[in-house]
Amino acid sequence: MTDNINNLVAKAQNGDKWALEQLVSEIQDQVYHLSMRMLVDREQAMDATQEILIILITKLSTFEHASKFQTWVYRVATNYLINSKKAQSRDMGLSFPMFGQMLETGLDQKAIIDPAPSPDQAVLLNELRISCTMAMLLCLDLKHRIAYVLGDILELEHNEAALILEITPQNYRKRLSRARNEVVKFTSLKCGIANDNAKCSCPARLPDAIKNGRVNASNIAYATADAPDYVDVLQQVNEVVDELKVFKLQNATPNFKPPEDLAAKIKAIVETA
């Protein structure tokens, strides 16, 4: 895969339009997945992905092969996601206390999880579970959020993540540690999947989420076909301890892919610019 990417990059840098289109096809999924974990909203992630891909193409000639192409792609993408005014304007300004209060509002404490929920119910519970664990990261500021996503979601080596963020490995480890501690502390206290004594649970929260349109059976955004099953995730989390519970939850999401192939679209935009 690396050799194929390097060949496509070299050809695209030499003006090969077919190679450029193929290159976009190769990298659009990773850019979209990163954007989804940073922004959570599908439309915002799609807009960000398109803009990032345009930047990548227009700056492709500046890539000097001094690092892995993936590293360079993530560097350009993260720079956009944490520094561009448009990306910053999308930030909701959530805090962990605010999110915790939201989670404990409108709960139906009589609702319990069926050990074998119907397929439709399981999808709705999964939709709520995934959207909630992803939205939790919005409580981190952008710099700590990207550190967490690179380290604990994408599971990049610390040296590569530091290179992407253009900070020292020591500073990256500190930033990741602070972000991880905040997420673990909140999840361990507020999430019913990680803590049986927490007020909030997906079954208790689901009726209100459906009522307020946060979960819509006709518009499933997160519980895609490749998403881990709700009951399976419950079992997996119960089998691990402490910080591993949070790691399991945050990684029990789909590998998000853009809803449309952007390669030809991006190529046309760049050619007419």
URGI-V796155 format. One record per residue. N is the residue number from 1. RES is the residue in one small letter. SS is DSSP state (H for helix, E for strand, L for the rest). D_FIRST is the distance of its C-alpha to the first C-alpha in Angstrom with 1 decimal. Layout:
n=N res=RES ss=SS d_first=D_FIRST
n=N res=RES ss=SS d_first=D_FIRST
This chain:
n=1 res=m ss=L d_first=0.0
n=2 res=t ss=H d_first=3.8
n=3 res=d ss=H d_first=5.5
n=4 res=n ss=H d_first=5.1
n=5 res=i ss=H d_first=6.2
n=6 res=n ss=H d_first=8.6
n=7 res=n ss=H d_first=9.9
n=8 res=l ss=H d_first=10.6
n=9 res=v ss=H d_first=12.3
n=10 res=a ss=H d_first=14.3
n=11 res=k ss=H d_first=15.4
n=12 res=a ss=H d_first=16.3
n=13 res=q ss=H d_first=18.2
n=14 res=n ss=L d_first=20.1
n=15 res=g ss=L d_first=21.2
n=16 res=d ss=L d_first=19.1
n=17 res=k ss=H d_first=19.8
n=18 res=w ss=H d_first=17.5
n=19 res=a ss=H d_first=14.5
n=20 res=l ss=H d_first=15.9
n=21 res=e ss=H d_first=16.3
n=22 res=q ss=H d_first=12.8
n=23 res=l ss=H d_first=11.7
n=24 res=v ss=H d_first=14.2
n=25 res=s ss=H d_first=13.1
n=26 res=e ss=H d_first=9.7
n=27 res=i ss=H d_first=11.6
n=28 res=q ss=H d_first=14.9
n=29 res=d ss=H d_first=14.5
n=30 res=q ss=H d_first=14.0
n=31 res=v ss=H d_first=16.8
n=32 res=y ss=H d_first=19.0
n=33 res=h ss=H d_first=18.6
n=34 res=l ss=H d_first=19.6
n=35 res=s ss=H d_first=22.4
n=36 res=m ss=H d_first=23.7
n=37 res=r ss=H d_first=24.0
n=38 res=m ss=H d_first=25.8
n=39 res=l ss=H d_first=28.0
n=40 res=v ss=L d_first=28.2
n=41 res=d ss=L d_first=29.7
n=42 res=r ss=H d_first=27.6
n=43 res=e ss=H d_first=29.2
n=44 res=q ss=H d_first=29.0
n=45 res=a ss=H d_first=25.3
n=46 res=m ss=H d_first=24.8
n=47 res=d ss=H d_first=26.9
n=48 res=a ss=H d_first=25.2
n=49 res=t ss=H d_first=21.7
n=50 res=q ss=H d_first=23.0
n=51 res=e ss=H d_first=24.7
n=52 res=i ss=H d_first=21.8
n=53 res=l ss=H d_first=19.5
n=54 res=i ss=H d_first=22.5
n=55 res=i ss=H d_first=22.8
n=56 res=l ss=H d_first=19.1
n=57 res=i ss=H d_first=19.6
n=58 res=t ss=H d_first=23.0
n=59 res=k ss=L d_first=22.0
n=60 res=l ss=H d_first=18.8
n=61 res=s ss=H d_first=20.9
n=62 res=t ss=H d_first=21.7
n=63 res=f ss=L d_first=18.3
n=64 res=e ss=L d_first=18.9
n=65 res=h ss=L d_first=15.7
n=66 res=a ss=L d_first=17.9
n=67 res=s ss=L d_first=15.6
n=68 res=k ss=L d_first=12.0
n=69 res=f ss=H d_first=11.4
n=70 res=q ss=H d_first=11.2
n=71 res=t ss=H d_first=14.5
n=72 res=w ss=H d_first=16.0
n=73 res=v ss=H d_first=15.2
n=74 res=y ss=H d_first=16.9
n=75 res=r ss=H d_first=19.7
n=76 res=v ss=H d_first=20.6
n=77 res=a ss=H d_first=20.5
n=78 res=t ss=H d_first=22.6
n=79 res=n ss=H d_first=25.0
n=80 res=y ss=H d_first=25.7
n=81 res=l ss=H d_first=26.1
n=82 res=i ss=H d_first=28.6
n=83 res=n ss=H d_first=30.3
n=84 res=s ss=L d_first=30.7
n=85 res=k ss=H d_first=34.2
n=86 res=k ss=H d_first=32.9
n=87 res=a ss=H d_first=30.6
n=88 res=q ss=H d_first=33.5
n=89 res=s ss=H d_first=35.9
n=90 res=r ss=L d_first=33.9
n=91 res=d ss=L d_first=34.5
n=92 res=m ss=L d_first=37.1
n=93 res=g ss=L d_first=38.7
n=94 res=l ss=L d_first=38.7
n=95 res=s ss=L d_first=39.9
n=96 res=f ss=H d_first=39.8
n=97 res=p ss=H d_first=43.6
n=98 res=m ss=H d_first=43.4
n=99 res=f ss=H d_first=40.6
n=100 res=g ss=H d_first=42.5
n=101 res=q ss=H d_first=45.5
n=102 res=m ss=H d_first=43.7
n=103 res=l ss=H d_first=42.4
n=104 res=e ss=L d_first=45.9
n=105 res=t ss=L d_first=47.5
n=106 res=g ss=L d_first=48.6
n=107 res=l ss=L d_first=47.6
n=108 res=d ss=L d_first=49.1
n=109 res=q ss=L d_first=49.9
n=110 res=k ss=L d_first=51.2
n=111 res=a ss=L d_first=47.8
n=112 res=i ss=L d_first=46.1
n=113 res=i ss=L d_first=42.9
n=114 res=d ss=L d_first=43.4
n=115 res=p ss=L d_first=41.8
n=116 res=a ss=L d_first=40.6
n=117 res=p ss=L d_first=40.4
n=118 res=s ss=L d_first=40.2
n=119 res=p ss=H d_first=36.8
n=120 res=d ss=H d_first=37.9
n=121 res=q ss=H d_first=39.1
n=122 res=a ss=H d_first=36.0
n=123 res=v ss=H d_first=33.8
n=124 res=l ss=H d_first=36.2
n=125 res=l ss=H d_first=36.2
n=126 res=n ss=H d_first=32.5
n=127 res=e ss=H d_first=32.4
n=128 res=l ss=H d_first=34.9
n=129 res=r ss=H d_first=33.2
n=130 res=i ss=H d_first=29.8
n=131 res=s ss=H d_first=31.4
n=132 res=c ss=H d_first=33.7
n=133 res=t ss=H d_first=31.3
n=134 res=m ss=H d_first=29.1
n=135 res=a ss=H d_first=32.2
n=136 res=m ss=H d_first=33.4
n=137 res=l ss=H d_first=30.9
n=138 res=l ss=H d_first=32.7
n=139 res=c ss=H d_first=35.5
n=140 res=l ss=L d_first=33.6
n=141 res=d ss=L d_first=33.9
n=142 res=l ss=H d_first=30.8
n=143 res=k ss=H d_first=30.0
n=144 res=h ss=H d_first=30.4
n=145 res=r ss=H d_first=28.5
n=146 res=i ss=H d_first=25.4
n=147 res=a ss=H d_first=25.7
n=148 res=y ss=H d_first=26.0
n=149 res=v ss=H d_first=23.1
n=150 res=l ss=H d_first=20.7
n=151 res=g ss=H d_first=22.1
n=152 res=d ss=H d_first=23.2
n=153 res=i ss=H d_first=21.3
n=154 res=l ss=L d_first=17.8
n=155 res=e ss=L d_first=18.6
n=156 res=l ss=L d_first=17.3
n=157 res=e ss=L d_first=18.8
n=158 res=h ss=H d_first=22.1
n=159 res=n ss=H d_first=21.5
n=160 res=e ss=H d_first=18.4
n=161 res=a ss=H d_first=20.5
n=162 res=a ss=H d_first=23.4
n=163 res=l ss=H d_first=21.5
n=164 res=i ss=H d_first=20.4
n=165 res=l ss=H d_first=24.1
n=166 res=e ss=L d_first=25.5
n=167 res=i ss=L d_first=27.8
n=168 res=t ss=L d_first=28.4
n=169 res=p ss=H d_first=26.8
n=170 res=q ss=H d_first=30.4
n=171 res=n ss=H d_first=31.0
n=172 res=y ss=H d_first=27.8
n=173 res=r ss=H d_first=28.8
n=174 res=k ss=H d_first=32.3
n=175 res=r ss=H d_first=31.0
n=176 res=l ss=H d_first=28.8
n=177 res=s ss=H d_first=31.7
n=178 res=r ss=H d_first=34.1
n=179 res=a ss=H d_first=31.9
n=180 res=r ss=H d_first=31.2
n=181 res=n ss=H d_first=34.9
n=182 res=e ss=H d_first=35.9
n=183 res=v ss=H d_first=33.7
n=184 res=v ss=H d_first=34.7
n=185 res=k ss=H d_first=38.3
n=186 res=f ss=H d_first=38.4
n=187 res=t ss=H d_first=36.5
n=188 res=s ss=H d_first=38.7
n=189 res=l ss=H d_first=41.8
n=190 res=k ss=H d_first=41.2
n=191 res=c ss=E d_first=38.7
n=192 res=g ss=L d_first=40.3
n=193 res=i ss=L d_first=37.2
n=194 res=a ss=L d_first=37.1
n=195 res=n ss=L d_first=40.9
n=196 res=d ss=L d_first=43.3
n=197 res=n ss=L d_first=46.1
n=198 res=a ss=L d_first=44.4
n=199 res=k ss=L d_first=46.2
n=200 res=c ss=E d_first=43.2
n=201 res=s ss=L d_first=41.5
n=202 res=c ss=H d_first=39.5
n=203 res=p ss=H d_first=42.3
n=204 res=a ss=H d_first=44.9
n=205 res=r ss=H d_first=43.0
n=206 res=l ss=H d_first=41.8
n=207 res=p ss=H d_first=45.1
n=208 res=d ss=H d_first=45.4
n=209 res=a ss=H d_first=41.8
n=210 res=i ss=H d_first=42.4
n=211 res=k ss=H d_first=45.8
n=212 res=n ss=L d_first=44.4
n=213 res=g ss=L d_first=41.4
n=214 res=r ss=L d_first=38.7
n=215 res=v ss=L d_first=37.7
n=216 res=n ss=L d_first=38.0
n=217 res=a ss=L d_first=37.7
n=218 res=s ss=L d_first=37.1
n=219 res=n ss=L d_first=34.3
n=220 res=i ss=L d_first=31.9
n=221 res=a ss=L d_first=29.4
n=222 res=y ss=L d_first=27.8
n=223 res=a ss=L d_first=28.5
n=224 res=t ss=L d_first=25.9
n=225 res=a ss=L d_first=25.2
n=226 res=d ss=L d_first=22.4
n=227 res=a ss=L d_first=24.6
n=228 res=p ss=L d_first=26.1
n=229 res=d ss=L d_first=29.6
n=230 res=y ss=H d_first=32.5
n=231 res=v ss=H d_first=34.5
n=232 res=d ss=H d_first=31.5
n=233 res=v ss=H d_first=30.8
n=234 res=l ss=H d_first=34.5
n=235 res=q ss=H d_first=34.5
n=236 res=q ss=H d_first=31.4
n=237 res=v ss=H d_first=32.9
n=238 res=n ss=H d_first=36.2
n=239 res=e ss=L d_first=34.7
n=240 res=v ss=L d_first=33.6
n=241 res=v ss=L d_first=35.6
n=242 res=d ss=L d_first=36.0
n=243 res=e ss=H d_first=32.9
n=244 res=l ss=H d_first=30.6
n=245 res=k ss=H d_first=32.3
n=246 res=v ss=H d_first=31.1
n=247 res=f ss=H d_first=27.5
n=248 res=k ss=H d_first=27.5
n=249 res=l ss=H d_first=29.0
n=250 res=q ss=H d_first=26.8
n=251 res=n ss=H d_first=23.7
n=252 res=a ss=L d_first=25.2
n=253 res=t ss=L d_first=24.0
n=254 res=p ss=L d_first=21.6
n=255 res=n ss=L d_first=18.1
n=256 res=f ss=L d_first=19.7
n=257 res=k ss=L d_first=18.4
n=258 res=p ss=L d_first=20.4
n=259 res=p ss=L d_first=23.2
n=260 res=e ss=L d_first=22.4
n=261 res=d ss=L d_first=19.6
n=262 res=l ss=L d_first=20.2
n=263 res=a ss=H d_first=18.3
n=264 res=a ss=H d_first=21.4
n=265 res=k ss=H d_first=23.7
n=266 res=i ss=H d_first=22.3
n=267 res=k ss=H d_first=22.1
n=268 res=a ss=H d_first=25.7
n=269 res=i ss=H d_first=26.9
n=270 res=v ss=H d_first=25.6
n=271 res=e ss=H d_first=27.1
n=272 res=t ss=H d_first=30.4
n=273 res=a ss=L d_first=30.6
